[in-house]
Amino acid sequence: MGKRKTFSIEKIILILKENEAGVPVVQLARQHGVAAGTIHRWKSKYGGMDVSEAKRLKELEEENAKLKKLLADTMLDNMALKDVLSKKW
């Protein structure tokens, strides 16, 4: 498999704006070297947003992922402590 391209949020928004201006998805996909499905996925996630909104969404997703990991770690620690405390000494 080839190397995956990663596009900045700014670039994704520009591609979506081209589509809104009437450029067909198939043409955009060929032009930017991505699958049409990728553009449709971007559309469902970022469609109608401007760059600042999309950046904020990405920041919130990253923060959410960190908080979920922190919660999972805390729950694991809690389970371990309960396990230790439940054993008879």
TORKOL-475135 format. One record per atom (N, C-alpha, C): x, y, z; atom name; residue number from 1; chain; residue in three letters. Coordinates in pm, whole numbers. Example, Ala and Ser with C-alpha at 12.3 -4.5 7.8 and 13.67 -1.06 7.14 Angstrom:
<sites>
+--------+--------+--------+------+-----+-----+------+
!      X !      Y !      Z ! atom ! seq ! mol ! type !
+--------+--------+--------+------+-----+-----+------+
!   1319 !   -569 !    780 !    N !   1 !   A !  ALA !
!   1230 !   -450 !    780 !   CA !   1 !   A !  ALA !
!   1320 !   -330 !    780 !    C !   1 !   A !  ALA !
!   1285 !   -225 !    708 !    N !   2 !   A !  SER !
!   1367 !   -106 !    714 !   CA !   2 !   A !  SER !
!   1290 !      3 !    787 !    C !   2 !   A !  SER !
+--------+--------+--------+------+-----+-----+------+
</sites>
This chain:
<sites>
+--------+--------+--------+------+-----+-----+------+
!      X !      Y !      Z ! atom ! seq ! mol ! type !
+--------+--------+--------+------+-----+-----+------+
!     84 !   -120 !      0 !    N !   1 !   A !  MET !
!      0 !      0 !      0 !   CA !   1 !   A !  MET !
!     88 !    125 !      0 !    C !   1 !   A !  MET !
!     35 !    231 !    -58 !    N !   2 !   A !  GLY !
!    108 !    356 !    -63 !   CA !   2 !   A !  GLY !
!     98 !    432 !     67 !    C !   2 !   A !  GLY !
!    179 !    536 !     74 !    N !   3 !   A !  LYS !
!    178 !    619 !    194 !   CA !   3 !   A !  LYS !
!     47 !    699 !    198 !    C !   3 !   A !  LYS !
!    -14 !    702 !    314 !    N !   4 !   A !  ARG !
!   -138 !    779 !    329 !   CA !   4 !   A !  ARG !
!   -107 !    927 !    332 !    C !   4 !   A !  ARG !
!   -186 !   1003 !    259 !    N !   5 !   A !  LYS !
!   -173 !   1148 !    264 !   CA !   5 !   A !  LYS !
!   -254 !   1198 !    382 !    C !   5 !   A !  LYS !
!   -201 !   1296 !    448 !    N !   6 !   A !  THR !
!   -281 !   1361 !    551 !   CA !   6 !   A !  THR !
!   -301 !   1505 !    509 !    C !   6 !   A !  THR !
!   -423 !   1548 !    516 !    N !   7 !   A !  PHE !
!   -457 !   1683 !    475 !   CA !   7 !   A !  PHE !
!   -486 !   1767 !    597 !    C !   7 !   A !  PHE !
!   -442 !   1893 !    592 !    N !   8 !   A !  SER !
!   -472 !   1985 !    700 !   CA !   8 !   A !  SER !
!   -621 !   2018 !    694 !    C !   8 !   A !  SER !
!   -672 !   2065 !    804 !    N !   9 !   A !  ILE !
!   -812 !   2104 !    809 !   CA !   9 !   A !  ILE !
!   -839 !   2215 !    705 !    C !   9 !   A !  ILE !
!   -743 !   2307 !    693 !    N !  10 !   A !  GLU !
!   -758 !   2415 !    595 !   CA !  10 !   A !  GLU !
!   -777 !   2358 !    454 !    C !  10 !   A !  GLU !
!   -693 !   2259 !    418 !    N !  11 !   A !  LYS !
!   -699 !   2198 !    285 !   CA !  11 !   A !  LYS !
!   -832 !   2124 !    266 !    C !  11 !   A !  LYS !
!   -876 !   2052 !    368 !    N !  12 !   A !  ILE !
!  -1003 !   1980 !    359 !   CA !  12 !   A !  ILE !
!  -1118 !   2078 !    335 !    C !  12 !   A !  ILE !
!  -1120 !   2187 !    409 !    N !  13 !   A !  ILE !
!  -1225 !   2287 !    394 !   CA !  13 !   A !  ILE !
!  -1221 !   2347 !    254 !    C !  13 !   A !  ILE !
!  -1100 !   2374 !    202 !    N !  14 !   A !  LEU !
!  -1089 !   2428 !     66 !   CA !  14 !   A !  LEU !
!  -1145 !   2330 !    -38 !    C !  14 !   A !  LEU !
!  -1114 !   2202 !    -21 !    N !  15 !   A !  ILE !
!  -1165 !   2100 !   -112 !   CA !  15 !   A !  ILE !
!  -1318 !   2096 !   -106 !    C !  15 !   A !  ILE !
!  -1373 !   2101 !     15 !    N !  16 !   A !  LEU !
!  -1518 !   2099 !     31 !   CA !  16 !   A !  LEU !
!  -1583 !   2225 !    -28 !    C !  16 !   A !  LEU !
!  -1516 !   2338 !    -18 !    N !  17 !   A !  LYS !
!  -1568 !   2462 !    -77 !   CA !  17 !   A !  LYS !
!  -1572 !   2449 !   -229 !    C !  17 !   A !  LYS !
!  -1469 !   2383 !   -288 !    N !  18 !   A !  GLU !
!  -1469 !   2360 !   -432 !   CA !  18 !   A !  GLU !
!  -1592 !   2277 !   -471 !    C !  18 !   A !  GLU !
!  -1622 !   2176 !   -390 !    N !  19 !   A !  ASN !
!  -1737 !   2091 !   -418 !   CA !  19 !   A !  ASN !
!  -1866 !   2172 !   -409 !    C !  19 !   A !  ASN !
!  -1876 !   2258 !   -308 !    N !  20 !   A !  GLU !
!  -1995 !   2342 !   -292 !   CA !  20 !   A !  GLU !
!  -2010 !   2436 !   -411 !    C !  20 !   A !  GLU !
!  -1896 !   2474 !   -473 !    N !  21 !   A !  ALA !
!  -1900 !   2565 !   -588 !   CA !  21 !   A !  ALA !
!  -1935 !   2491 !   -716 !    C !  21 !   A !  ALA !
!  -1952 !   2359 !   -708 !    N !  22 !   A !  GLY !
!  -1998 !   2285 !   -825 !   CA !  22 !   A !  GLY !
!  -1900 !   2186 !   -885 !    C !  22 !   A !  GLY !
!  -1779 !   2175 !   -830 !    N !  23 !   A !  VAL !
!  -1683 !   2078 !   -883 !   CA !  23 !   A !  VAL !
!  -1726 !   1939 !   -835 !    C !  23 !   A !  VAL !
!  -1744 !   1844 !   -928 !    N !  24 !   A !  PRO !
!  -1789 !   1709 !   -888 !   CA !  24 !   A !  PRO !
!  -1689 !   1638 !   -796 !    C !  24 !   A !  PRO !
!  -1743 !   1555 !   -706 !    N !  25 !   A !  VAL !
!  -1661 !   1482 !   -610 !   CA !  25 !   A !  VAL !
!  -1557 !   1396 !   -682 !    C !  25 !   A !  VAL !
!  -1597 !   1329 !   -790 !    N !  26 !   A !  VAL !
!  -1505 !   1241 !   -863 !   CA !  26 !   A !  VAL !
!  -1385 !   1320 !   -915 !    C !  26 !   A !  VAL !
!  -1412 !   1439 !   -968 !    N !  27 !   A !  GLN !
!  -1303 !   1523 !  -1020 !   CA !  27 !   A !  GLN !
!  -1212 !   1568 !   -906 !    C !  27 !   A !  GLN !
!  -1270 !   1609 !   -794 !    N !  28 !   A !  LEU !
!  -1190 !   1652 !   -679 !   CA !  28 !   A !  LEU !
!  -1104 !   1537 !   -627 !    C !  28 !   A !  LEU !
!  -1164 !   1418 !   -622 !    N !  29 !   A !  ALA !
!  -1091 !   1300 !   -573 !   CA !  29 !   A !  ALA !
!   -969 !   1275 !   -660 !    C !  29 !   A !  ALA !
!   -988 !   1275 !   -791 !    N !  30 !   A !  ARG !
!   -877 !   1251 !   -883 !   CA !  30 !   A !  ARG !
!   -771 !   1361 !   -870 !    C !  30 !   A !  ARG !
!   -816 !   1484 !   -863 !    N !  31 !   A !  GLN !
!   -728 !   1600 !   -857 !   CA !  31 !   A !  GLN !
!   -640 !   1599 !   -731 !    C !  31 !   A !  GLN !
!   -696 !   1554 !   -619 !    N !  32 !   A !  HIS !
!   -624 !   1560 !   -491 !   CA !  32 !   A !  HIS !
!   -569 !   1424 !   -448 !    C !  32 !   A !  HIS !
!   -593 !   1321 !   -528 !    N !  33 !   A !  GLY !
!   -537 !   1189 !   -499 !   CA !  33 !   A !  GLY !
!   -599 !   1118 !   -379 !    C !  33 !   A !  GLY !
!   -729 !   1136 !   -362 !    N !  34 !   A !  VAL !
!   -800 !   1067 !   -254 !   CA !  34 !   A !  VAL !
!   -920 !    994 !   -313 !    C !  34 !   A !  VAL !
!   -977 !    904 !   -236 !    N !  35 !   A !  ALA !
!  -1098 !    833 !   -280 !   CA !  35 !   A !  ALA !
!  -1219 !    925 !   -267 !    C !  35 !   A !  ALA !
!  -1316 !    902 !   -353 !    N !  36 !   A !  ALA !
!  -1440 !    980 !   -346 !   CA !  36 !   A !  ALA !
!  -1506 !    960 !   -209 !    C !  36 !   A !  ALA !
!  -1495 !    840 !   -155 !    N !  37 !   A !  GLY !
!  -1551 !    812 !    -22 !   CA !  37 !   A !  GLY !
!  -1490 !    899 !     87 !    C !  37 !   A !  GLY !
!  -1361 !    929 !     70 !    N !  38 !   A !  THR !
!  -1293 !   1015 !    167 !   CA !  38 !   A !  THR !
!  -1355 !   1154 !    166 !    C !  38 !   A !  THR !
!  -1380 !   1205 !     45 !    N !  39 !   A !  ILE !
!  -1441 !   1338 !     35 !   CA !  39 !   A !  ILE !
!  -1582 !   1337 !     94 !    C !  39 !   A !  ILE !
!  -1656 !   1230 !     70 !    N !  40 !   A !  HIS !
!  -1791 !   1221 !    128 !   CA !  40 !   A !  HIS !
!  -1783 !   1215 !    282 !    C !  40 !   A !  HIS !
!  -1682 !   1145 !    334 !    N !  41 !   A !  ARG !
!  -1664 !   1137 !    480 !   CA !  41 !   A !  ARG !
!  -1630 !   1275 !    536 !    C !  41 !   A !  ARG !
!  -1539 !   1346 !    467 !    N !  42 !   A !  TRP !
!  -1506 !   1483 !    509 !   CA !  42 !   A !  TRP !
!  -1631 !   1570 !    508 !    C !  42 !   A !  TRP !
!  -1712 !   1552 !    404 !    N !  43 !   A !  LYS !
!  -1834 !   1632 !    389 !   CA !  43 !   A !  LYS !
!  -1927 !   1611 !    507 !    C !  43 !   A !  LYS !
!  -1942 !   1484 !    547 !    N !  44 !   A !  SER !
!  -2033 !   1457 !    659 !   CA !  44 !   A !  SER !
!  -1978 !   1511 !    791 !    C !  44 !   A !  SER !
!  -1846 !   1516 !    801 !    N !  45 !   A !  LYS !
!  -1786 !   1563 !    926 !   CA !  45 !   A !  LYS !
!  -1768 !   1715 !    929 !    C !  45 !   A !  LYS !
!  -1719 !   1772 !    819 !    N !  46 !   A !  TYR !
!  -1682 !   1914 !    817 !   CA !  46 !   A !  TYR !
!  -1771 !   2000 !    727 !    C !  46 !   A !  TYR !
!  -1870 !   1941 !    660 !    N !  47 !   A !  GLY !
!  -1952 !   2016 !    565 !   CA !  47 !   A !  GLY !
!  -2018 !   2137 !    630 !    C !  47 !   A !  GLY !
!  -2008 !   2252 !    566 !    N !  48 !   A !  GLY !
!  -2071 !   2374 !    614 !   CA !  48 !   A !  GLY !
!  -1991 !   2448 !    721 !    C !  48 !   A !  GLY !
!  -1876 !   2394 !    760 !    N !  49 !   A !  MET !
!  -1794 !   2461 !    862 !   CA !  49 !   A !  MET !
!  -1691 !   2551 !    796 !    C !  49 !   A !  MET !
!  -1648 !   2651 !    871 !    N !  50 !   A !  ASP !
!  -1531 !   2725 !    825 !   CA !  50 !   A !  ASP !
!  -1410 !   2669 !    899 !    C !  50 !   A !  ASP !
!  -1294 !   2717 !    865 !    N !  51 !   A !  VAL !
!  -1169 !   2660 !    918 !   CA !  51 !   A !  VAL !
!  -1163 !   2667 !   1070 !    C !  51 !   A !  VAL !
!  -1203 !   2781 !   1128 !    N !  52 !   A !  SER !
!  -1193 !   2795 !   1274 !   CA !  52 !   A !  SER !
!  -1285 !   2696 !   1346 !    C !  52 !   A !  SER !
!  -1404 !   2673 !   1291 !    N !  53 !   A !  GLU !
!  -1497 !   2577 !   1352 !   CA !  53 !   A !  GLU !
!  -1440 !   2435 !   1343 !    C !  53 !   A !  GLU !
!  -1382 !   2402 !   1228 !    N !  54 !   A !  ALA !
!  -1326 !   2268 !   1210 !   CA !  54 !   A !  ALA !
!  -1207 !   2247 !   1303 !    C !  54 !   A !  ALA !
!  -1125 !   2350 !   1320 !    N !  55 !   A !  LYS !
!  -1011 !   2339 !   1413 !   CA !  55 !   A !  LYS !
!  -1060 !   2317 !   1555 !    C !  55 !   A !  LYS !
!  -1163 !   2390 !   1593 !    N !  56 !   A !  ARG !
!  -1219 !   2376 !   1728 !   CA !  56 !   A !  ARG !
!  -1274 !   2236 !   1749 !    C !  56 !   A !  ARG !
!  -1341 !   2182 !   1646 !    N !  57 !   A !  LEU !
!  -1392 !   2045 !   1653 !   CA !  57 !   A !  LEU !
!  -1277 !   1947 !   1676 !    C !  57 !   A !  LEU !
!  -1169 !   1964 !   1603 !    N !  58 !   A !  LYS !
!  -1054 !   1875 !   1616 !   CA !  58 !   A !  LYS !
!   -994 !   1885 !   1758 !    C !  58 !   A !  LYS !
!   -982 !   2008 !   1809 !    N !  59 !   A !  GLU !
!   -931 !   2027 !   1945 !   CA !  59 !   A !  GLU !
!  -1020 !   1957 !   2047 !    C !  59 !   A !  GLU !
!  -1151 !   1972 !   2031 !    N !  60 !   A !  LEU !
!  -1244 !   1909 !   2125 !   CA !  60 !   A !  LEU !
!  -1237 !   1756 !   2117 !    C !  60 !   A !  LEU !
!  -1220 !   1703 !   1996 !    N !  61 !   A !  GLU !
!  -1207 !   1558 !   1980 !   CA !  61 !   A !  GLU !
!  -1080 !   1507 !   2049 !    C !  61 !   A !  GLU !
!   -970 !   1583 !   2035 !    N !  62 !   A !  GLU !
!   -844 !   1543 !   2100 !   CA !  62 !   A !  GLU !
!   -858 !   1550 !   2252 !    C !  62 !   A !  GLU !
!   -921 !   1656 !   2303 !    N !  63 !   A !  GLU !
!   -942 !   1669 !   2447 !   CA !  63 !   A !  GLU !
!  -1030 !   1556 !   2499 !    C !  63 !   A !  GLU !
!  -1134 !   1524 !   2424 !    N !  64 !   A !  ASN !
!  -1225 !   1416 !   2462 !   CA !  64 !   A !  ASN !
!  -1151 !   1283 !   2470 !    C !  64 !   A !  ASN !
!  -1063 !   1257 !   2373 !    N !  65 !   A !  ALA !
!   -986 !   1132 !   2374 !   CA !  65 !   A !  ALA !
!   -896 !   1125 !   2497 !    C !  65 !   A !  ALA !
!   -833 !   1238 !   2533 !    N !  66 !   A !  LYS !
!   -747 !   1241 !   2652 !   CA !  66 !   A !  LYS !
!   -828 !   1214 !   2779 !    C !  66 !   A !  LYS !
!   -946 !   1277 !   2786 !    N !  67 !   A !  LEU !
!  -1031 !   1258 !   2904 !   CA !  67 !   A !  LEU !
!  -1081 !   1115 !   2915 !    C !  67 !   A !  LEU !
!  -1115 !   1053 !   2801 !    N !  68 !   A !  LYS !
!  -1159 !    913 !   2803 !   CA !  68 !   A !  LYS !
!  -1047 !    823 !   2853 !    C !  68 !   A !  LYS !
!   -925 !    849 !   2809 !    N !  69 !   A !  LYS !
!   -810 !    769 !   2853 !   CA !  69 !   A !  LYS !
!   -788 !    787 !   3004 !    C !  69 !   A !  LYS !
!   -796 !    911 !   3048 !    N !  70 !   A !  LEU !
!   -779 !    940 !   3191 !   CA !  70 !   A !  LEU !
!   -886 !    869 !   3273 !    C !  70 !   A !  LEU !
!  -1010 !    872 !   3226 !    N !  71 !   A !  LEU !
!  -1119 !    803 !   3295 !   CA !  71 !   A !  LEU !
!  -1094 !    653 !   3300 !    C !  71 !   A !  LEU !
!  -1052 !    595 !   3188 !    N !  72 !   A !  ALA !
!  -1026 !    451 !   3183 !   CA !  72 !   A !  ALA !
!   -913 !    414 !   3280 !    C !  72 !   A !  ALA !
!   -806 !    494 !   3282 !    N !  73 !   A !  ASP !
!   -695 !    467 !   3374 !   CA !  73 !   A !  ASP !
!   -741 !    476 !   3520 !    C !  73 !   A !  ASP !
!   -822 !    576 !   3551 !    N !  74 !   A !  THR !
!   -872 !    594 !   3687 !   CA !  74 !   A !  THR !
!   -962 !    477 !   3728 !    C !  74 !   A !  THR !
!  -1046 !    433 !   3634 !    N !  75 !   A !  MET !
!  -1135 !    320 !   3664 !   CA !  75 !   A !  MET !
!  -1054 !    192 !   3688 !    C !  75 !   A !  MET !
!   -948 !    174 !   3611 !    N !  76 !   A !  LEU !
!   -861 !     58 !   3628 !   CA !  76 !   A !  LEU !
!   -792 !     61 !   3765 !    C !  76 !   A !  LEU !
!   -741 !    178 !   3802 !    N !  77 !   A !  ASP !
!   -679 !    194 !   3934 !   CA !  77 !   A !  ASP !
!   -781 !    164 !   4045 !    C !  77 !   A !  ASP !
!   -901 !    214 !   4028 !    N !  78 !   A !  ASN !
!  -1008 !    195 !   4126 !   CA !  78 !   A !  ASN !
!  -1039 !     45 !   4142 !    C !  78 !   A !  ASN !
!  -1048 !    -26 !   4029 !    N !  79 !   A !  MET !
!  -1075 !   -170 !   4034 !   CA !  79 !   A !  MET !
!   -961 !   -244 !   4106 !    C !  79 !   A !  MET !
!   -838 !   -204 !   4078 !    N !  80 !   A !  ALA !
!   -723 !   -268 !   4142 !   CA !  80 !   A !  ALA !
!   -726 !   -246 !   4293 !    C !  80 !   A !  ALA !
!   -758 !   -123 !   4335 !    N !  81 !   A !  LEU !
!   -766 !    -93 !   4478 !   CA !  81 !   A !  LEU !
!   -877 !   -173 !   4546 !    C !  81 !   A !  LEU !
!   -992 !   -182 !   4481 !    N !  82 !   A !  LYS !
!  -1103 !   -260 !   4537 !   CA !  82 !   A !  LYS !
!  -1064 !   -407 !   4549 !    C !  82 !   A !  LYS !
!   -992 !   -457 !   4450 !    N !  83 !   A !  ASP !
!   -947 !   -597 !   4452 !   CA !  83 !   A !  ASP !
!   -853 !   -621 !   4570 !    C !  83 !   A !  ASP !
!   -760 !   -529 !   4590 !    N !  84 !   A !  VAL !
!   -665 !   -544 !   4702 !   CA !  84 !   A !  VAL !
!   -737 !   -535 !   4834 !    C !  84 !   A !  VAL !
!   -830 !   -440 !   4847 !    N !  85 !   A !  LEU !
!   -902 !   -422 !   4973 !   CA !  85 !   A !  LEU !
!   -998 !   -537 !   5003 !    C !  85 !   A !  LEU !
!  -1045 !   -606 !   4901 !    N !  86 !   A !  SER !
!  -1140 !   -715 !   4924 !   CA !  86 !   A !  SER !
!  -1072 !   -843 !   4975 !    C !  86 !   A !  SER !
!   -942 !   -852 !   4956 !    N !  87 !   A !  LYS !
!   -870 !   -972 !   5004 !   CA !  87 !   A !  LYS !
!   -857 !   -966 !   5156 !    C !  87 !   A !  LYS !
!   -871 !  -1081 !   5218 !    N !  88 !   A !  LYS !
!   -860 !  -1087 !   5365 !   CA !  88 !   A !  LYS !
!   -713 !  -1094 !   5403 !    C !  88 !   A !  LYS !
!   -677 !  -1022 !   5506 !    N !  89 !   A !  TRP !
!   -537 !  -1020 !   5552 !   CA !  89 !   A !  TRP !
!   -523 !  -1107 !   5670 !    C !  89 !   A !  TRP !
+--------+--------+--------+------+-----+-----+------+
</sites>
